[in-house]
Amino acid sequence: MADKIAFDLVSPERLLISDHADMVTIPATEGYMGVMAGHAPVVTALRPGMIDVLNNGTDTRFFIRGGFAEISAAKINVLADEAIPMSEMDLAVLDQRIRDAEEEVLAATTDADKTRKNEILDDLKLVRAAF
């Protein structure tokens, strides 16, 4: 198991996964980041997007709505504001979130707020495209 990295994904409601993986891709605020065993230690904020867990050729995906990741050479801990396994994702709910995000972009009063809300909308559209 030396080539694997331990991974925990926790939301306020539950522990979604606690396993070892070959690689985990997370939506860091600076962009998507691939993490494997031996990674340099880092703590990063997360934006809404997909977490991809690759383990023995199997890809497990989760939508998160932001949070934080603590990464060490041996483990990744993700504390998500909200996390939903893609296998449990309801398309009607996702489509409603996209509509709500579009309304929030239109209602934004500052350029900074509009930029942030556009990023959230773009991430939701990427999740929708993953179906």
N, CA, C and O of each residue as an XYZ file, in Angstrom:
524
protein
N       0.802     -1.181      0.000
C       0.000      0.000      0.000
C       0.859      1.265      0.000
O       0.338      2.358      0.221
N       2.141      1.136     -0.240
C       3.042      2.278     -0.215
C       2.720      3.291     -1.302
O       2.999      4.477     -1.128
N       2.141      2.859     -2.418
C       1.830      3.764     -3.512
C       0.446      4.384     -3.398
O       0.010      5.092     -4.306
N      -0.240      4.133     -2.312
C      -1.591      4.652     -2.119
C      -1.561      5.762     -1.064
O      -0.657      5.842     -0.233
N      -2.579      6.606     -1.135
C      -2.713      7.671     -0.153
C      -4.062      7.490      0.557
O      -5.077      7.223     -0.087
N      -4.065      7.635      1.865
C      -5.313      7.547      2.630
C      -6.161      8.773      2.307
O      -5.634      9.870      2.122
N      -7.484      8.579      2.241
C      -8.384      9.669      1.882
C      -9.656      9.600      2.704
O     -10.324      8.567      2.748
N      -9.986     10.705      3.354
C     -11.248     10.848      4.089
C     -11.987     12.048      3.535
O     -11.413     13.126      3.378
N     -13.270     11.857      3.236
C     -14.151     12.944      2.810
C     -15.284     13.030      3.812
O     -16.055     12.086      3.985
N     -15.375     14.185      4.475
C     -16.364     14.380      5.532
C     -17.204     15.613      5.211
O     -16.677     16.662      4.842
N     -18.511     15.467      5.358
C     -19.422     16.610      5.266
C     -20.025     16.801      6.649
O     -19.819     15.956      7.521
N     -20.762     17.884      6.880
C     -21.382     18.052      8.201
C     -22.342     16.917      8.568
O     -22.580     16.655      9.747
N     -22.894     16.244      7.546
C     -23.866     15.192      7.806
C     -23.245     13.819      8.063
O     -23.769     13.028      8.846
N     -22.098     13.541      7.379
C     -21.580     12.168      7.474
C     -20.172     12.045      6.892
O     -19.665     12.936      6.210
N     -19.578     10.911      7.195
C     -18.321     10.503      6.560
C     -18.713      9.804      5.265
O     -19.383      8.772      5.295
N     -18.299     10.358      4.124
C     -18.699      9.799      2.837
C     -17.764      8.699      2.362
O     -18.205      7.728      1.747
N     -16.478      8.846      2.645
C     -15.524      7.822      2.235
C     -14.297      7.906      3.128
O     -13.843      8.992      3.487
N     -13.776      6.750      3.475
C     -12.515      6.626      4.190
C     -11.818      5.420      3.586
O     -12.164      4.279      3.895
N     -10.847      5.664      2.735
C     -10.238      4.586      1.956
C      -8.828      4.992      1.554
O      -8.358      6.073      1.909
N      -8.172      4.134      0.827
C      -6.881      4.446      0.217
C      -7.097      4.569     -1.279
O      -7.936      3.868     -1.845
N      -6.351      5.453     -1.926
C      -6.539      5.696     -3.354
C      -5.196      5.817     -4.053
O      -4.173      6.116     -3.437
N      -5.230      5.574     -5.356
C      -4.038      5.792     -6.175
C      -3.820      7.289     -6.382
O      -2.689      7.773     -6.349
N      -4.936      8.027     -6.600
C      -4.880      9.471     -6.796
C      -6.234     10.078     -6.477
O      -7.274      9.468     -6.729
N      -6.215     11.275     -5.925
C      -7.432     12.028     -5.642
C      -7.275     13.402     -6.289
O      -6.265     14.077     -6.091
N      -8.279     13.808     -7.062
C      -8.272     15.131     -7.671
C      -9.304     15.982     -6.934
O     -10.459     15.586     -6.774
N      -8.861     17.167     -6.486
C      -9.727     18.044     -5.706
C      -9.848     19.418     -6.383
O      -8.926     19.850     -7.074
N     -10.990     20.107     -6.182
C     -11.172     21.437     -6.765
C     -10.645     22.538     -5.843
O     -11.420     23.215     -5.168
N      -9.335     22.709     -5.819
C      -8.732     23.757     -4.986
C      -9.093     25.130     -5.553
O      -9.459     25.244     -6.723
N      -8.992     26.147     -4.742
C      -9.339     27.485     -5.208
C      -8.430     27.942     -6.345
O      -8.837     28.763     -7.167
N      -7.217     27.424     -6.401
C      -6.273     27.799     -7.457
C      -6.494     26.996     -8.733
O      -5.902     27.306     -9.767
N      -7.337     25.971     -8.674
C      -7.599     25.094     -9.807
C      -7.606     23.651     -9.342
O      -7.310     23.359     -8.183
N      -7.942     22.757    -10.244
C      -7.980     21.335     -9.875
C      -6.571     20.851     -9.576
O      -5.610     21.253    -10.232
N      -6.460     19.979     -8.573
C      -5.167     19.545     -8.062
C      -5.182     18.030     -7.880
O      -6.034     17.501     -7.166
N      -4.257     17.337     -8.512
C      -4.126     15.893     -8.346
C      -3.182     15.590     -7.198
O      -2.095     16.162     -7.112
N      -3.599     14.686     -6.311
C      -2.807     14.362     -5.119
C      -2.556     12.859     -5.079
O      -3.483     12.054     -5.173
N      -1.283     12.502     -4.938
C      -0.883     11.095     -4.819
C      -0.008     10.948     -3.585
O       0.372     11.940     -2.963
N       0.308      9.712     -3.237
C       1.180      9.446     -2.093
C       2.493     10.195     -2.274
O       3.034     10.258     -3.378
N       2.999     10.757     -1.190
C       4.251     11.493     -1.239
C       4.091     12.974     -1.539
O       5.084     13.689     -1.674
N       2.858     13.441     -1.644
C       2.606     14.852     -1.952
C       3.161     15.752     -0.849
O       3.188     15.366      0.320
N       3.593     16.923     -1.215
C       4.058     17.905     -0.235
C       2.891     18.344      0.646
O       1.760     18.449      0.171
N       3.157     18.600      1.918
C       2.088     19.038      2.817
C       1.518     20.395      2.383
O       2.259     21.308      2.018
N       0.192     20.505      2.431
C      -0.479     21.749      2.075
C      -1.891     21.747      2.656
O      -2.515     20.698      2.815
N      -2.373     22.933      2.963
C      -3.769     23.124      3.344
C      -4.337     24.099      2.323
O      -3.731     25.137      2.054
N      -5.491     23.778      1.753
C      -6.082     24.632      0.738
C      -7.587     24.722      0.904
O      -8.239     23.776      1.345
N      -8.120     25.867      0.545
C      -9.572     26.021      0.475
C     -10.051     25.348     -0.807
O      -9.316     25.266     -1.791
N     -11.277     24.876     -0.782
C     -11.867     24.214     -1.943
C     -13.040     25.027     -2.456
O     -13.760     25.656     -1.680
N     -13.226     25.008     -3.757
C     -14.376     25.662     -4.373
C     -15.387     24.593     -4.766
O     -15.066     23.406     -4.708
N     -16.580     24.969     -5.157
C     -17.535     23.961     -5.637
C     -16.973     23.244     -6.856
O     -16.382     23.869     -7.737
N     -17.158     21.944     -6.900
C     -16.657     21.159     -8.022
C     -16.649     19.679     -7.710
O     -17.329     19.211     -6.797
N     -15.866     18.952     -8.488
C     -15.821     17.494     -8.392
C     -14.572     17.027     -7.662
O     -13.480     17.562     -7.853
N     -14.761     16.017     -6.822
C     -13.628     15.263     -6.279
C     -13.648     13.934     -7.004
O     -14.678     13.262     -7.067
N     -12.513     13.563     -7.547
C     -12.351     12.315     -8.291
C     -11.408     11.414     -7.507
O     -10.276     11.808     -7.224
N     -11.850     10.221     -7.156
C     -11.026      9.274     -6.402
C     -10.733      8.089     -7.314
O     -11.636      7.328     -7.663
N      -9.479      7.935     -7.694
C      -9.069      6.831     -8.555
C      -8.415      5.762     -7.696
O      -7.429      6.022     -7.006
N      -8.975      4.553     -7.743
C      -8.465      3.452     -6.935
C      -8.580      2.154     -7.711
O      -9.688      1.703     -8.004
N      -7.458      1.551     -8.046
C      -7.412      0.288     -8.784
C      -8.241      0.339    -10.066
O      -8.953     -0.611    -10.391
N      -8.145      1.447    -10.786
C      -8.860      1.590    -12.053
C     -10.312      1.994    -11.919
O     -10.982      2.214    -12.928
N     -10.820      2.098    -10.693
C     -12.203      2.519    -10.464
C     -12.215      3.991    -10.097
O     -11.415      4.452     -9.283
N     -13.133      4.717    -10.712
C     -13.243      6.157    -10.506
C     -14.525      6.436     -9.725
O     -15.620      6.134    -10.201
N     -14.395      7.009     -8.530
C     -15.544      7.387     -7.709
C     -15.552      8.904     -7.624
O     -14.526      9.523     -7.340
N     -16.729      9.509     -7.875
C     -16.792     10.959     -7.951
C     -17.807     11.521     -6.960
O     -18.842     10.919     -6.675
N     -17.462     12.706     -6.447
C     -18.307     13.412     -5.492
C     -18.402     14.878     -5.901
O     -17.412     15.471     -6.328
N     -19.586     15.459     -5.773
C     -19.737     16.902     -5.943
C     -19.611     17.525     -4.569
O     -20.256     17.079     -3.620
N     -18.774     18.567     -4.451
C     -18.691     19.296     -3.187
C     -19.031     20.760     -3.445
O     -18.891     21.265     -4.559
N     -19.474     21.413     -2.403
C     -19.848     22.818     -2.495
C     -18.853     23.702     -1.782
O     -19.221     24.762     -1.275
N     -17.593     23.288     -1.731
C     -16.558     24.059     -1.059
C     -16.116     23.364      0.213
O     -16.651     22.321      0.589
N     -15.132     23.957      0.868
C     -14.594     23.400      2.102
C     -13.091     23.601      2.171
O     -12.552     24.569      1.634
N     -12.417     22.661      2.846
C     -10.967     22.721      3.015
C     -10.370     21.338      2.837
O     -11.026     20.330      3.099
N      -9.122     21.295      2.391
C      -8.389     20.034      2.291
C      -7.068     20.181      3.027
O      -6.367     21.183      2.885
N      -6.738     19.165      3.816
C      -5.453     19.084      4.497
C      -4.719     17.904      3.883
O      -5.190     16.769      3.945
N      -3.573     18.177      3.296
C      -2.832     17.151      2.560
C      -1.467     16.944      3.207
O      -0.763     17.899      3.534
N      -1.111     15.672      3.384
C       0.236     15.310      3.819
C       0.748     14.247      2.854
O       0.038     13.864      1.924
N       1.932     13.781      3.057
C       2.500     12.762      2.168
C       1.717     11.458      2.207
O       1.744     10.688      1.247
N       1.016     11.205      3.315
C       0.336      9.924      3.487
C      -1.185     10.008      3.493
O      -1.855      8.981      3.388
N      -1.756     11.239      3.617
C      -3.207     11.315      3.798
C      -3.781     12.634      3.293
O      -3.126     13.676      3.324
N      -5.037     12.553      2.822
C      -5.824     13.735      2.456
C      -7.086     13.724      3.312
O      -7.824     12.740      3.333
N      -7.323     14.815      4.009
C      -8.568     15.007      4.740
C      -9.317     16.144      4.063
O      -8.798     17.256      3.963
N     -10.532     15.874      3.596
C     -11.372     16.910      3.007
C     -12.567     17.128      3.921
O     -13.324     16.203      4.219
N     -12.717     18.370      4.358
C     -13.866     18.789      5.148
C     -14.712     19.649      4.220
O     -14.393     20.813      3.978
N     -15.783     19.076      3.707
C     -16.614     19.743      2.708
C     -17.807     20.431      3.343
O     -18.393     19.926      4.301
N     -18.163     21.590      2.799
C     -19.373     22.277      3.249
C     -20.597     21.414      2.957
O     -21.540     21.347      3.747
N     -20.554     20.757      1.802
C     -21.593     19.822      1.380
C     -20.934     18.862      0.408
O     -20.107     19.279     -0.403
N     -21.282     17.588      0.472
C     -20.722     16.591     -0.444
C     -21.805     15.584     -0.807
O     -22.535     15.082      0.048
N     -21.883     15.308     -2.109
C     -22.877     14.361     -2.609
C     -22.190     13.402     -3.567
O     -21.569     13.841     -4.535
N     -22.289     12.096     -3.317
C     -21.750     11.148     -4.298
C     -22.474     11.326     -5.635
O     -23.697     11.464     -5.663
N     -21.740     11.323     -6.722
C     -22.372     11.479     -8.035
C     -23.372     10.357     -8.288
O     -24.341     10.542     -9.025
N     -23.145      9.208     -7.686
C     -24.089      8.095     -7.849
C     -25.446      8.406     -7.215
O     -26.446      7.772     -7.552
N     -25.485      9.377     -6.299
C     -26.727      9.772     -5.630
C     -27.266     11.112     -6.134
O     -28.296     11.587     -5.657
N     -26.573     11.719     -7.094
C     -26.952     13.054     -7.560
C     -28.273     13.005     -8.315
O     -28.473     12.166     -9.193
N     -29.153     13.901     -7.965
C     -30.461     14.039     -8.611
C     -30.344     15.162     -9.644
O     -30.064     16.307     -9.290
N     -30.559     14.832    -10.924
C     -30.413     15.831    -11.985
C     -31.372     16.998    -11.831
O     -31.013     18.132    -12.150
N     -32.576     16.751    -11.352
C     -33.532     17.839    -11.160
C     -33.017     18.831    -10.122
O     -33.166     20.042    -10.290
N     -32.415     18.324     -9.058
C     -31.853     19.191     -8.020
C     -30.674     19.982     -8.586
O     -30.547     21.180     -8.333
N     -29.820     19.316     -9.345
C     -28.671     19.989     -9.946
C     -29.136     21.078    -10.918
O     -28.595     22.184    -10.909
N     -30.121     20.779    -11.742
C     -30.642     21.776    -12.682
C     -31.234     22.977    -11.944
O     -31.096     24.114    -12.394
N     -31.892     22.726    -10.815
C     -32.428     23.836    -10.010
C     -31.294     24.677     -9.433
O     -31.391     25.904     -9.397
N     -30.228     24.033     -8.985
C     -29.077     24.776     -8.457
C     -28.464     25.654     -9.544
O     -28.043     26.778     -9.272
N     -28.414     25.145    -10.770
C     -27.879     25.942    -11.881
C     -28.775     27.163    -12.123
O     -28.272     28.273    -12.296
N     -30.081     26.965    -12.137
C     -30.995     28.097    -12.318
C     -30.840     29.118    -11.187
O     -30.816     30.324    -11.434
N     -30.735     28.633     -9.956
C     -30.544     29.531     -8.818
C     -29.240     30.316     -8.949
O     -29.197     31.514     -8.667
N     -28.169     29.627     -9.382
C     -26.875     30.288     -9.548
C     -26.934     31.338    -10.651
O     -26.316     32.396    -10.534
N     -27.671     31.053    -11.718
C     -27.836     32.037    -12.796
C     -28.543     33.291    -12.275
O     -28.173     34.409    -12.634
N     -29.548     33.107    -11.439
C     -30.252     34.243    -10.838
C     -29.339     35.031     -9.911
O     -29.414     36.259     -9.861
N     -28.470     34.329     -9.172
C     -27.539     35.004     -8.273
C     -26.520     35.823     -9.051
O     -26.121     36.897     -8.600
N     -26.089     35.333    -10.217
C     -25.166     36.103    -11.064
C     -25.845     37.399    -11.501
O     -25.236     38.468    -11.450
N     -27.097     37.308    -11.929
C     -27.830     38.498    -12.378
C     -28.060     39.492    -11.241
O     -28.111     40.700    -11.470
N     -28.200     38.983    -10.021
C     -28.469     39.844     -8.866
C     -27.198     40.410     -8.233
O     -27.287     41.254     -7.340
N     -26.025     39.970     -8.671
C     -24.764     40.431     -8.077
C     -24.625     41.937     -8.260
O     -24.922     42.477     -9.326
N     -24.168     42.605     -7.201
C     -24.087     44.065     -7.237
C     -22.671     44.598     -7.440
O     -22.494     45.761     -7.802
N     -21.665     43.759     -7.209
C     -20.282     44.206     -7.416
C     -19.594     43.270     -8.406
O     -20.033     42.140     -8.616
N     -18.527     43.747     -9.001
C     -17.773     42.916     -9.937
C     -17.195     41.688     -9.242
O     -17.209     40.592     -9.803
N     -16.684     41.867     -8.016
C     -16.104     40.739     -7.278
C     -17.167     39.687     -6.978
O     -16.919     38.490     -7.122
N     -18.349     40.133     -6.562
C     -19.437     39.211     -6.260
C     -19.881     38.486     -7.530
O     -20.130     37.281     -7.502
N     -19.981     39.210     -8.633
C     -20.386     38.616     -9.907
C     -19.361     37.577    -10.363
O     -19.736     36.512    -10.856
N     -18.076     37.878    -10.203
C     -17.012     36.935    -10.583
C     -17.112     35.662     -9.763
O     -17.038     34.560    -10.308
N     -17.282     35.808     -8.447
C     -17.381     34.633     -7.571
C     -18.604     33.798     -7.914
O     -18.518     32.570     -7.955
N     -19.732     34.433     -8.158
C     -20.962     33.702     -8.477
C     -20.882     33.054     -9.862
O     -21.455     31.987    -10.081
N     -20.174     33.692    -10.791
C     -19.948     33.076    -12.106
C     -19.088     31.828    -11.995
O     -19.318     30.856    -12.714
N     -18.092     31.839    -11.099
C     -17.249     30.657    -10.890
C     -18.085     29.498    -10.355
O     -17.919     28.359    -10.790
N     -18.974     29.784     -9.424
C     -19.854     28.743     -8.885
C     -20.755     28.199     -9.986
O     -20.931     26.987    -10.103
N     -21.322     29.085    -10.791
C     -22.176     28.663    -11.903
C     -21.398     27.798    -12.883
O     -21.901     26.767    -13.329
N     -20.183     28.199    -13.224
C     -19.354     27.411    -14.140
C     -19.066     26.023    -13.579
O     -19.108     25.033    -14.309
N     -18.770     25.954    -12.266
C     -18.505     24.652    -11.641
C     -19.746     23.765    -11.676
O     -19.642     22.566    -11.936
N     -20.910     24.338    -11.419
C     -22.152     23.551    -11.474
C     -22.415     23.047    -12.880
O     -22.873     21.918    -13.055
N     -22.137     23.853    -13.874
C     -22.323     23.437    -15.266
C     -21.347     22.324    -15.639
O     -21.691     21.435    -16.418
N     -20.138     22.366    -15.093
C     -19.186     21.283    -15.326
C     -19.691     19.972    -14.723
O     -19.566     18.910    -15.332
N     -20.255     20.060    -13.535
C     -20.829     18.866    -12.898
C     -21.957     18.328    -13.763
O     -22.061     17.120    -13.976
N     -22.800     19.221    -14.259
C     -23.930     18.789    -15.126
C     -23.417     18.120    -16.377
O     -23.990     17.127    -16.825
N     -22.351     18.640    -16.949
C     -21.777     18.057    -18.167
C     -21.169     16.673    -17.910
O     -20.997     15.885    -18.840
N     -20.845     16.383    -16.650
C     -20.242     15.083    -16.314
C     -21.245     13.944    -16.390
O     -20.851     12.777    -16.386
N     -22.541     14.260    -16.460
C     -23.551     13.215    -16.531
C     -23.591     12.635    -17.888
O     -24.384     11.732    -18.151
